[in-house]
C-alpha cells in the first residue's frame, strides 16, 4: 500500500496529531471557507492553510503534479466562470470594466470568482495535509475511534488492502490484452471507444465480484461479526496537543462566525 | 440463506463493499494514468460502471459505499486530497442503481434477463443524473468555484452527467450479462 499512497513520513507536530484531529481541522476549514465571501478573509484562510502545509514539512517538489493541476485548473476555472455568465456572478448593478459582444468583465465577477477559487484551494490544501501526513494504516482505527461501527471501519481497511492488488491485476490485464493485439485508444466513435474499455475492465471486475462470496465465507469462518467489538493492531490516541488543537479550532470557528455576522457579511471590492 | 432486509448488513455485504471500493479506486487510478492519450472527452472514466454494477447486484448500501469510499481513496492516491461533494455524488450512482432491483423485484437469478438489462440502462442514466446533479448543485449551493445555475450546469453538471450516463448505460448491461453467465456456472446461489 505504501508506494501507492502519497504519504510523506516526517517528524512534525502535524504528523503527531491524531488523525481525528486532522479530520476536524479539515471540517473547520471547509466550514470557515463556506462562511466567507470576502476575499481578504479567504486570503488569510488560504495563507494559514499553506502555513500548516509547510509546518507539516510536506514537499513541493515531489508533489509538483498536484500543485500544477490545482493552480492551472483554478486559473482556467476563473476564466471560464467570467465567460459563461456575463458578469461572472449574478449581482445587481455590477461595476463593469469593459464589454465585448456578449462578454463583460466586472469587478464583482473578478472578485467573486477569486473568492470561489480561494475557497476551493484552502479546502484542497488541508485535505492534502490530512492525507499526506497520516499513515494509511491509521485510517481504519481512526474511523473506529470516531464511533463508526466496526463493520464500517473494517470496510475501509479491506478496501485499502485490496487496492494495490487490483492495480497490479489491471496492469497485468492491460499487458495481456496488448500482447493479443489490443490497442489502447483504438475504436471509432464514442460508443466503440467505450466498448473497447470492456476487455480491460471486465476481467478484473469479474474476478473481484466472484471472489466476494469466497472472502465473506473466509470472514465468517473466522467469526467476523460474532462479537460486537474488535481490536485494531494500530491504535490512535488523543493527547494533550490534540485537545489543545481542537479547542483552538472551536475558538476560531466561533470567532469566524462573529466576524461574519458583524464585520464581513458580504463580498469585498477594492473600489466603491 | 437468511432473509435480507433493506437495512441489515451481512458479511457478504461487507466483503462486497470492501472489494467494490478497492476495484473502483484501482480502476480510477489506472485510468488516470492510462487514458490521457485519448482524453477527447473531459473525464473519460469507464470505471463509473463499478458502483452502479455493485449497487445493482448487492443492493443500494453496497453501491453507495463502493462509490463513496472508492472515490475517496482514488482521489487521495491520485492527487493527495479529496472533495466530499463528489464523493457523495459518486456514492449516489451506486445507491440509485441499487434501488432498481428492489422496485422492480428482480431476483438474483434474473440479473441477466432482458427486463433487467433494460431497467439497468434506465437506472444508469437516472443515477448519473442524481449523483452528478447532487455534486454539481451542492458545489453551487456551497459556492465551491461556481455561483450561478448556468455555471454549475455547463461547467460541472453536463460534462460529468453525459460521460457518466453514456458509460453507465453502455457498460452496465454488458457487465450484468457477463456476471449472470459467470454465476450460472457456479453451484451456489447468492
Interface residues (C-beta under 8 A of the other chain):
Chain A: X4 X5 X6 X30 X34 X37 X63 X65 X66 X69 X77 X80 X81 X84 X85 X88 X89 X90 X112 X113 X115 X116 X117 X119 X120 X123 X124 X125 X127 X128 X130 X131 X132 X151 X154 X155 X156 X157 X158 X159 X160 X161 X162 X163 X165 X166 X167 X169 X170 X171 X174 X184 X185 X190 X191 X193 X194 X195 X197 X198 X200 X201 X202 X204 X205 X206 X208 X209 X210 X211 X212 X213 X215 X216 X219 X220 X224 X225
Chain B: X9 X10 X11 X12 X14 X15 X16 X17 X18 X19 X20 X21 X22 X23 X25 X26 X27 X29 X30 X34 X35 X37 X38 X41 X46 X47 X49 X50 X53 X54 X57 X58 X65 X69 X70 X73 X76 X77 X79 X80 X81 X82 X83 X84 X142 X143 X144 X145 X146 X147 X148 X150 X151 X154 X155 X166 X167 X170 X171 X174 X175 X178 X179 X182 X183 X186 X188 X190
